[in-house]
Amino acid sequence: MSQSDQFVARAYTPVGTRPVETRAAFITRTYNHLLGAIGAFTLLELWLFSTGIAEQIASVLLSGSWLLVLGGFMVVSWIASRVASSSESLGAQYAALAGFVVAEAIIFVPLLYMANQVAPGVITSAALVTLLGFGGLTAVAFTTRKDFSFLGGILRWAMILALVAIVSAVLFGFSLGTWFSVAMVGVAGAAILYDTSNVLNRYPEDRYVAGALQLFASVALMFWYVLRIFMGSRN
């Protein structure tokens, strides 16, 4: 989502200027890797919960400082994104994507654990809504072919404001409420449009792993806050 100038170090040919066959192959690879990342995330969560490790992770993270958890997650996300988008080594790009999926799986454990406790079945509903939202937004980007790169600056400011709100809530002990989650779903939707536009037009053809990573990050962001909305509606 924060990749508007990720390829400035070298002169790359954007995939949007390549022949139709090259663009089609790039898009197919990107979305196949996105599906793979979602599948790996799902299997990892199932394994964590089936083995009881998830309960231990949730206990540790919920008893500690969410600032440290979120701070560590942001560092991992930044490193993974930079490596995937800048490295010419395909192995390094895959390692970045794998590391990001693992980090997402761990940070999701407390939320999924609480969802299972307070609203059984809500995880499946939130996942379906997220996939429908992602599919709809992707269709908009593909059918309109509009350049959504203008959303980059807006998204950066939105994420900074969201981080400030989260830090303030942790420090001063107040709840951000349902409307914050609704707003963040909107931010995630804008991020999906932005990332999809970049995949269609701006990424070089050898960065399909980076494209998949960025799309996965936006899908995960939407899923997080859709799930929080569903949990709030059950309380």
Residue pairs with C-beta under 8 A, 6 or more apart in sequence:
1 155
1 159
1 191
1 194
1 195
1 214
1 217
1 218
2 81
2 152
2 155
2 156
2 159
3 81
3 85
3 195
3 198
3 210
3 214
4 149
4 152
4 153
4 198
6 81
6 82
6 85
6 86
6 210
7 85
7 86
7 202
7 203
7 204
7 207
9 86
12 204
13 204
13 205
14 201
14 202
14 203
14 204
15 22
15 23
15 26
15 199
15 200
15 201
15 202
15 203
15 204
15 205
16 23
16 200
16 201
16 202
18 26
18 205
22 205
23 200
25 205
26 199
26 203
26 205
26 208
26 211
27 199
27 200
29 208
30 199
30 203
30 208
30 211
30 212
30 215
31 212
31 215
33 97
33 208
33 209
33 211
33 212
34 212
34 215
34 216
34 219
36 212
37 97
37 100
37 101
37 212
37 213
37 216
38 216
38 219
40 98
40 101
41 101
41 104
41 105
41 108
41 216
41 220
44 101
44 102
44 105
45 54
45 105
45 108
45 109
45 112
47 53
48 54
48 57
48 105
48 109
49 55
49 112
49 113
49 116
54 109
54 112
54 113
55 113
57 106
57 109
57 110
58 109
58 110
58 113
58 114
61 69
61 107
61 109
61 110
62 110
65 170
66 166
66 170
67 167
67 170
67 171
69 107
70 107
70 163
70 166
73 103
73 107
76 99
76 100
76 103
77 100
77 103
77 217
79 96
79 99
80 96
80 97
80 99
80 100
80 103
80 213
81 96
81 100
81 210
81 213
81 214
81 217
83 92
83 93
83 95
83 96
84 92
84 93
84 96
84 97
84 100
84 207
84 209
84 210
84 213
85 207
85 210
85 213
87 93
87 96
88 206
90 206
90 209
93 207
93 209
93 210
94 209
96 209
96 213
97 209
97 212
97 213
97 216
100 213
100 216
100 217
101 216
104 216
104 217
104 220
108 220
108 224
111 224
111 227
111 228
112 123
112 227
114 231
115 122
115 123
115 126
115 227
115 230
115 231
116 123
118 231
118 234
118 235
119 230
119 231
119 234
119 235
122 227
122 230
122 231
122 234
123 227
125 230
126 223
126 226
126 227
126 229
126 230
127 223
129 226
129 230
130 219
130 222
130 223
130 226
133 185
133 189
133 192
133 222
133 226
134 192
134 219
134 222
137 189
137 192
137 193
137 196
138 192
138 196
140 193
141 148
141 192
141 193
141 196
141 197
141 200
142 196
142 200
145 200
146 197
147 197
147 201
148 190
148 193
148 194
148 196
148 197
149 194
149 197
149 198
149 201
149 202
151 190
151 191
151 193
151 194
151 197
152 194
154 190
155 187
155 190
155 191
155 194
158 187
158 190
159 187
162 180
162 184
162 187
165 176
165 180
166 176
168 174
169 175
169 176
178 229
178 232
181 225
181 226
181 228
181 229
181 232
182 225
182 229
184 221
184 224
184 225
185 222
185 225
185 226
185 229
187 221
188 218
188 219
188 221
188 222
188 225
189 222
191 217
191 218
191 221
192 215
192 218
192 219
192 222
194 218
195 211
195 214
195 215
195 218
196 215
198 211
198 214
199 211
199 214
199 215
203 210
203 211
